[in-house]
């Protein structure tokens, strides 16, 4: 029997034991009337960034809580330490990855749209593939969230 889809809820924790990541929902589209989704994410040391991407109609705000995050926004590279904030405007290509000690980051996406559902779907495809989905499986997931995510 197939598991029911994971739904974003305040306090929901998504852990990938192979990647070493932990995502906790602080706020969801439902809890903010669609205004934003906010998560706290823990990354292991030297975790690889996602591919360069953009969010066509959403702004992002990141705050580093522990460790260092390396970000490329547009063509500019930047290292972000504890307390540093980064805003990424809708339509701006970017990527971020953790430094040598790993990192913890608070991440708000405005408006929420279906971002929470996308995070859950990405976690599910990892869970359903022994925590190591291939690129085609990940691409299939993000392709269903064109308003939230675009590879560039």
C-alpha positions in Angstrom: 0.0 0.0 0.0 1.4 3.4 -1.0 2.1 6.0 1.6 -0.1 9.1 1.5 1.7 12.2 0.3 3.7 14.2 2.9 2.0 17.5 3.5 3.8 20.6 4.7 2.8 21.3 8.4 4.4 23.6 11.0 6.9 21.5 12.9 7.2 18.8 10.2 10.8 17.5 10.0 12.2 16.0 6.8 15.5 14.2 7.3 17.6 12.6 4.6 19.9 10.2 6.4 22.2 9.8 3.3 22.5 13.4 2.3 22.7 14.4 6.0 20.1 17.2 5.6 17.3 18.1 8.0 14.5 20.5 7.0 11.9 21.7 9.6 8.8 23.7 8.6 8.6 26.9 10.7 5.7 28.4 8.6 3.6 27.0 5.7 1.3 28.5 3.1 -1.6 27.3 5.3 -0.3 29.0 8.5 0.5 32.3 6.7 -2.5 32.5 4.4 -0.2 32.0 1.4 2.1 34.9 2.4 5.3 32.8 2.7 6.8 29.4 3.6 9.7 29.3 6.0 12.0 26.4 6.8 15.1 25.8 8.9 17.6 23.6 7.1 20.7 21.9 8.4 23.4 20.9 5.9 26.4 18.6 6.5 29.9 19.8 5.8 30.7 20.6 2.2 27.2 19.7 1.0 26.9 20.2 -2.7 24.6 23.0 -3.8 21.5 22.4 -5.9 22.0 23.2 -9.6 21.8 26.9 -10.6 18.1 27.9 -10.6 15.7 30.7 -10.1 12.2 31.2 -8.8 10.1 33.0 -11.4 7.6 34.7 -9.1 9.1 34.4 -5.6 11.6 36.2 -3.5 13.8 34.4 -1.0 15.4 35.6 2.3 18.1 33.5 3.9 19.7 33.9 7.4 22.7 31.9 8.4 22.2 30.5 12.0 25.4 28.4 12.2 28.4 27.6 9.9 29.1 29.2 6.5 27.1 29.1 3.3 28.7 29.8 0.0 26.3 31.6 -2.4 26.4 32.5 -6.0 23.7 35.1 -6.9 23.8 36.2 -10.5 27.5 36.3 -11.2 28.5 37.3 -7.7 30.1 34.8 -5.2 29.6 35.4 -1.5 30.4 33.6 1.8 27.7 34.1 4.4 28.5 33.5 8.1 26.4 33.4 11.3 23.9 36.3 11.3 24.5 37.2 7.7 21.4 37.6 5.5 20.8 37.3 1.8 17.9 38.3 -0.3 17.4 36.8 -3.7 14.8 38.6 -5.9 12.4 36.7 -8.1 13.9 35.7 -11.4 17.5 35.9 -10.1 19.7 32.8 -10.9 21.4 31.5 -7.7 22.8 28.5 -5.8 24.1 27.9 -2.3 26.0 25.2 -0.5 27.4 24.7 3.0 31.1 25.2 3.9 33.6 22.9 5.6 31.7 22.8 9.0 28.2 22.5 7.6 25.5 25.1 8.2 22.1 25.8 9.5 20.0 28.4 7.7 16.5 29.9 8.0 14.9 30.3 4.6 11.8 32.2 3.7 10.1 32.1 0.3 7.5 34.8 -0.5 4.8 34.2 -1.6 4.5 30.6 -0.5 2.8 29.2 -3.6 3.4 25.4 -3.6 7.0 25.6 -2.2 6.2 23.5 0.8 4.7 20.8 -1.4 7.7 20.9 -3.6 10.1 20.3 -0.6 7.9 17.4 0.5 7.8 15.9 -3.0 11.6 16.1 -3.3 12.0 14.4 0.1 9.5 11.7 -0.9 11.4 10.9 -4.2 14.6 10.6 -2.1 12.9 8.3 0.5 11.4 6.2 -2.2 14.7 5.7 -3.9 16.9 4.6 -0.9 17.7 8.3 -0.2 19.7 8.6 -3.5 17.4 9.7 -6.3 18.9 10.2 -9.7 18.9 13.5 -11.6 16.0 12.3 -13.9 13.8 11.6 -10.8 14.6 15.0 -9.2 14.0 16.7 -12.5 10.6 15.0 -12.9 9.6 16.4 -9.4 10.7 20.0 -10.0 9.1 20.0 -13.5 5.8 19.8 -11.7 6.5 23.1 -9.9 7.3 25.5 -12.7 5.9 28.6 -10.9 8.2 27.8 -8.0 11.4 26.5 -9.6 13.2 26.9 -12.9 16.6 25.5 -13.9 18.6 28.1 -15.7 
